[in-house]
Amino acid sequence: MDIEVLEKSDKKLVFVVEDISIEMANAIRRIILSEIPVMAIDEVIVLKNDSPLYDEIISHRLGMIPLTTDLETYKLPQDCECGGYGCPLCQVSLTCEVTNTTNVPLDVYSGDLKSNDPKIIPVNPNIPIVKIDKNNQLIIEAYSFLGKARDHVKWQAVSNIFYRFFPELEFNDESCKRCLDRCIVSRMCPENLFDFSDGKIVKLLGNYWRTCTLCKSCERYCPEEAIKVGNKDNTYIFSIESDGVLPFNTVLTKTFEIFLEKIDEFVERLEAIELEL
């Protein structure tokens, strides 16, 4: 497997991976989407709520706030020695106590949540929770646990992930020279991957594969059939978007750990079935 990183930031990662099957590419995507554990608020105690929203609505909003995650310190509740009852190894408490002493409505944000662990905090302090009027209060205790997105989307490690085939375009210059409508392809391509600025020679951009969507407009509308659109075997372009709950290197490392664990589990169950037979 060969990997080439095309784009990397705190919130987005784009890379090309070669020599893997489409089944493995899909397995990687599904593990990242649903199997990597992250922190999220799962229990809320509303001590005082003077806002116009019901307690249940505020609790739901708190659960959807992405929290930074420390996988080395905390365990899944079912794997913890406390049995999921709640202890410092599997639970983080967050409190919110806001009193509006002004004469105008006050917005309560995710930054008003105070965590007992500085490593487990809201990714963005400016996520709005609710608005309270003058002389009103909002007092909340919340508890966050590790969980997986297969149980609830609030435990999803990434915002979005998809992969696409690596495009390959074959361009025949000789056929292009015979064309009477030069150049309809450069006008029809929705991604503007062809350059016909000089009015004489059609040029295919060198990095066309970065943005080509394989719509095949060029192949479909070229009157001389000078272009053939295909894709490179066993090569895919992955794009991952994150809200910041985990760094990308942790996401990918954990993905392959889970992948290998699932293979081992499959082999063990298969051997058990063979023994029974």
C-alpha positions in Angstrom: 0.0 0.0 0.0 1.4 3.4 -1.1 0.0 6.7 0.3 0.5 10.2 -0.9 -0.9 13.1 1.1 -2.3 15.8 -1.2 -3.8 18.2 1.3 -3.6 18.4 5.1 -4.9 20.9 7.7 -6.5 20.6 11.1 -9.9 20.0 9.6 -9.3 18.3 6.3 -7.1 15.5 4.9 -6.9 14.4 1.3 -4.6 11.5 0.2 -4.1 9.0 -2.6 -3.8 5.4 -1.7 -2.6 2.7 -4.2 -2.6 -1.1 -4.3 -5.7 -1.7 -2.2 -9.0 -3.4 -3.3 -12.3 -1.5 -3.3 -13.5 -3.8 -0.5 -10.6 -2.7 1.8 -11.2 1.0 0.8 -14.8 0.6 1.9 -13.8 -1.2 5.1 -11.5 1.7 6.0 -14.3 4.2 5.4 -16.8 2.3 7.4 -14.4 1.8 10.4 -13.6 5.5 10.4 -17.3 6.4 10.3 -18.7 4.1 12.9 -16.0 2.2 14.9 -13.5 4.8 16.3 -14.5 5.8 19.9 -14.7 9.4 20.8 -16.0 11.4 23.8 -19.6 12.9 23.9 -22.0 14.0 26.6 -24.3 11.1 27.3 -25.9 12.0 30.7 -27.3 15.4 31.7 -28.7 16.6 35.0 -30.5 19.9 34.7 -30.5 21.6 38.1 -32.1 24.9 37.0 -33.4 25.9 33.6 -35.0 29.3 33.2 -34.6 29.3 29.4 -37.5 28.9 27.0 -36.3 25.5 25.9 -37.3 22.2 27.5 -34.6 20.2 29.4 -34.7 17.5 26.8 -33.8 19.9 24.0 -30.9 21.4 25.9 -29.7 17.9 26.7 -29.8 16.9 23.0 -27.8 20.0 22.1 -25.2 19.3 24.7 -24.8 15.7 23.4 -24.1 17.0 19.8 -21.3 19.3 20.9 -18.0 17.7 19.7 -15.4 17.2 22.5 -11.7 16.7 22.2 -10.8 13.1 22.9 -8.0 11.3 24.7 -8.0 7.6 23.8 -4.9 6.8 25.8 -6.4 7.8 29.1 -10.1 6.8 28.9 -11.8 3.5 28.3 -15.1 2.5 26.8 -17.6 2.1 29.7 -18.1 -1.6 28.9 -14.3 -2.2 29.1 -13.8 -0.2 32.3 -13.3 -1.9 35.7 -16.3 0.0 37.1 -18.6 -1.8 34.6 -19.8 1.5 33.0 -21.1 2.9 36.3 -18.8 5.9 35.9 -15.3 6.5 37.2 -12.3 8.7 36.4 -11.1 6.1 33.8 -14.2 6.3 31.7 -16.1 9.4 32.6 -15.5 13.2 32.4 -17.9 15.7 34.1 -18.7 19.1 32.7 -20.6 21.8 34.5 -22.4 24.9 33.3 -23.6 27.6 35.6 -24.6 30.9 34.0 -26.6 33.7 35.5 -27.8 36.7 33.4 -27.1 39.8 35.4 -27.7 42.1 32.5 -30.9 43.7 31.2 -30.7 42.0 27.8 -30.9 38.3 26.8 -27.7 36.4 27.2 -26.4 33.6 24.9 -25.0 30.5 26.6 -22.2 28.9 24.5 -20.2 25.6 24.6 -17.3 27.6 26.1 -19.4 28.0 29.2 -19.0 24.3 29.9 -16.3 23.7 32.5 -14.6 20.3 32.3 -12.8 18.5 35.1 -10.2 17.4 32.5 -8.6 20.1 30.4 -8.0 17.5 27.7 -11.7 16.9 27.3 -13.3 20.2 26.3 -15.6 21.5 23.5 -13.7 21.7 20.2 -15.3 25.1 19.5 -16.2 27.4 22.4 -18.6 29.4 20.2 -21.3 26.7 19.7 -24.6 28.3 20.9 -26.7 26.2 23.4 -29.5 28.4 24.5 -30.5 32.0 25.3 -31.6 33.1 28.8 -33.4 36.3 29.7 -32.4 38.8 32.4 -32.2 37.5 36.0 -32.5 33.9 34.7 -30.1 31.0 35.3 -28.9 27.8 33.7 -27.3 25.3 35.9 -26.3 21.9 34.4 -24.2 18.9 35.3 -23.2 16.7 32.3 -21.2 13.5 32.0 -19.3 12.4 28.9 -18.2 8.9 27.9 -16.4 7.2 25.1 -18.8 5.7 22.5 -19.0 4.6 18.9 -21.0 6.1 16.0 -22.7 2.8 15.3 -24.7 3.5 18.5 -25.2 7.2 18.0 -23.9 9.8 15.5 -22.7 12.1 18.4 -19.8 9.7 18.8 -18.7 10.0 15.1 -14.9 10.6 14.9 -15.1 12.6 11.6 -17.6 15.0 10.0 -17.4 13.3 6.6 -15.3 10.8 4.7 -15.5 9.6 1.1 -13.3 8.1 -1.6 -13.4 8.2 -5.3 -11.6 6.5 -8.2 -8.4 7.9 -9.4 -9.2 9.4 -12.9 -7.1 8.6 -16.0 -7.7 10.4 -19.3 -6.2 9.4 -22.6 -6.0 12.3 -25.1 -5.4 11.8 -28.8 -3.9 14.9 -30.4 -4.2 13.7 -34.0 -8.0 13.1 -33.7 -8.3 16.5 -32.1 -6.7 18.2 -35.0 -9.5 17.0 -37.4 -12.2 18.5 -35.2 -14.3 21.3 -36.8 -15.7 22.5 -33.4 -12.5 23.4 -31.5 -12.9 23.0 -28.7 -16.3 21.9 -27.5 -14.7 19.7 -24.8 -13.0 22.7 -23.1 -16.4 24.4 -23.0 -18.4 21.4 -21.7 -16.0 20.3 -18.9 -17.6 21.4 -15.6 -14.2 21.4 -13.9 -12.4 23.4 -16.6 -9.7 20.7 -17.0 -8.9 21.6 -20.6 -7.0 24.7 -21.8 -7.8 26.1 -25.2 -6.9 29.7 -24.5 -4.6 30.1 -27.6 -7.4 28.8 -29.9 -5.0 26.3 -31.6 -3.9 23.6 -29.2 -6.0 21.8 -26.6 -4.1 21.1 -23.4 -5.1 18.8 -20.6 -4.1 20.2 -17.2 -1.4 18.2 -15.5 -3.2 17.9 -12.2 -6.6 17.2 -13.7 -7.0 14.1 -11.6 -7.2 16.2 -8.4 -10.6 17.7 -9.4 -11.9 15.4 -12.1 -15.2 13.9 -11.1 -15.3 11.2 -13.8 -18.6 12.7 -15.2 -17.3 11.8 -18.7 -18.7 15.0 -20.3 -15.5 15.3 -22.4 -15.8 11.7 -23.7 -19.5 12.1 -24.3 -19.4 15.4 -26.3 -16.1 15.1 -28.2 -17.2 14.7 -31.9 -13.9 13.0 -32.8 -13.8 10.7 -29.8 -10.3 12.0 -29.0 -10.7 11.4 -25.3 -11.1 8.2 -23.3 -12.0 8.4 -19.6 -11.1 5.7 -17.2 -9.7 5.1 -13.7 -6.5 3.6 -12.3 -6.9 0.1 -10.9 -6.8 -0.2 -7.1 -6.1 3.5 -6.6 -8.4 5.8 -4.7 -8.5 9.4 -3.5 -9.7 9.7 0.1 -11.1 13.0 1.5 -11.7 13.2 5.3 -13.2 16.2 7.1 -13.0 16.5 10.8 -14.5 18.7 13.5 -11.3 18.3 15.6 -12.2 15.7 18.1 -9.2 13.6 17.1 -6.1 14.4 15.1 -5.9 12.6 11.7 -2.8 10.5 12.6 -4.8 9.1 15.6 -7.8 8.4 13.4 -5.8 6.5 10.9 -3.7 4.6 13.4 -6.8 3.6 15.4 -8.5 2.5 12.1 -5.9 -0.1 11.3 -5.8 -1.3 14.9 -9.5 -2.0 14.7 -9.2 -3.5 11.3 -6.6 -6.0 12.5 -8.7 -6.8 15.6 -11.7 -7.6 13.4 -9.6 -9.9 11.2 -8.3 -11.7 14.3 -11.8 -12.1 15.7 -13.1 -13.4 12.3 -10.3 -16.0 12.2 -11.1 -17.1 15.8 -14.8 -17.5 15.0 -14.0 -19.4 11.8 -11.7 -21.8 13.6 -14.4 -22.4 16.2 -16.9 -23.2 13.6 -14.5 -25.7 11.9 -13.9 -27.4 15.2 -17.6 -27.8 15.8 -18.1 -29.3 12.3 
